[in-house]
Amino acid sequence: MNKLTVERTQAGQRLDRFLAGALPVFSRARLQKLIRDGFVTLNGKPARSSELVRANDAVEVREPAVEKIEALPEAIRLSPCRAR
């Protein structure tokens, strides 16, 4: 979880832009999806990308758990390759 506090110089920015600047490891599109999916709170409440942040606002970003994907081999018939 990332806990951030908005500095006075960052006030007035959209939340998604603020996060893109504060957390450059995430793309802005990824941050917008996290916000949409409820993984970002602003002052303890669910946030919207378009909200403007104010000085001393508390922003928390959680990442969802990684889903385990199980890939199973598929039995397929292969024909021998003919040399030309």
Contacts in CASP RR format, 6 or more apart in sequence:
PFRMAT RR
TARGET T0000
AUTHOR 0000-0000-0000
METHOD contacts of the structure
MODEL  1
MNKLTVERTQAGQRLDRFLAGALPVFSRARLQKLIRDGFVTLNGKPARSS
ELVRANDAVEVREPAVEKIEALPEAIRLSPCRAR
1 60 0 8 1.000
1 61 0 8 1.000
1 62 0 8 1.000
1 63 0 8 1.000
2 23 0 8 1.000
2 60 0 8 1.000
2 61 0 8 1.000
3 58 0 8 1.000
3 59 0 8 1.000
3 60 0 8 1.000
4 19 0 8 1.000
4 22 0 8 1.000
4 23 0 8 1.000
4 58 0 8 1.000
4 59 0 8 1.000
4 60 0 8 1.000
4 61 0 8 1.000
5 56 0 8 1.000
5 57 0 8 1.000
5 58 0 8 1.000
5 59 0 8 1.000
6 18 0 8 1.000
6 53 0 8 1.000
6 54 0 8 1.000
6 55 0 8 1.000
6 56 0 8 1.000
6 57 0 8 1.000
6 59 0 8 1.000
7 55 0 8 1.000
8 55 0 8 1.000
10 18 0 8 1.000
10 22 0 8 1.000
10 53 0 8 1.000
10 55 0 8 1.000
11 52 0 8 1.000
11 53 0 8 1.000
11 54 0 8 1.000
11 55 0 8 1.000
12 52 0 8 1.000
12 53 0 8 1.000
12 54 0 8 1.000
13 52 0 8 1.000
13 53 0 8 1.000
14 49 0 8 1.000
14 50 0 8 1.000
14 51 0 8 1.000
14 52 0 8 1.000
14 53 0 8 1.000
15 35 0 8 1.000
15 40 0 8 1.000
15 42 0 8 1.000
15 47 0 8 1.000
15 48 0 8 1.000
15 49 0 8 1.000
15 50 0 8 1.000
15 51 0 8 1.000
15 52 0 8 1.000
15 53 0 8 1.000
15 59 0 8 1.000
16 28 0 8 1.000
16 31 0 8 1.000
16 32 0 8 1.000
16 35 0 8 1.000
16 49 0 8 1.000
16 50 0 8 1.000
17 28 0 8 1.000
18 53 0 8 1.000
18 59 0 8 1.000
19 26 0 8 1.000
19 28 0 8 1.000
19 31 0 8 1.000
19 35 0 8 1.000
19 40 0 8 1.000
19 59 0 8 1.000
19 61 0 8 1.000
20 26 0 8 1.000
20 27 0 8 1.000
20 28 0 8 1.000
20 31 0 8 1.000
22 59 0 8 1.000
23 31 0 8 1.000
23 61 0 8 1.000
26 34 0 8 1.000
31 40 0 8 1.000
31 49 0 8 1.000
31 61 0 8 1.000
32 49 0 8 1.000
34 40 0 8 1.000
34 61 0 8 1.000
34 62 0 8 1.000
34 63 0 8 1.000
34 64 0 8 1.000
35 47 0 8 1.000
35 48 0 8 1.000
35 49 0 8 1.000
36 49 0 8 1.000
37 64 0 8 1.000
38 46 0 8 1.000
38 47 0 8 1.000
39 61 0 8 1.000
39 62 0 8 1.000
39 63 0 8 1.000
39 64 0 8 1.000
40 46 0 8 1.000
40 47 0 8 1.000
40 59 0 8 1.000
40 60 0 8 1.000
40 61 0 8 1.000
40 62 0 8 1.000
41 47 0 8 1.000
41 59 0 8 1.000
41 60 0 8 1.000
42 51 0 8 1.000
42 53 0 8 1.000
42 57 0 8 1.000
42 58 0 8 1.000
42 59 0 8 1.000
43 57 0 8 1.000
43 58 0 8 1.000
44 58 0 8 1.000
44 60 0 8 1.000
47 59 0 8 1.000
53 59 0 8 1.000
END
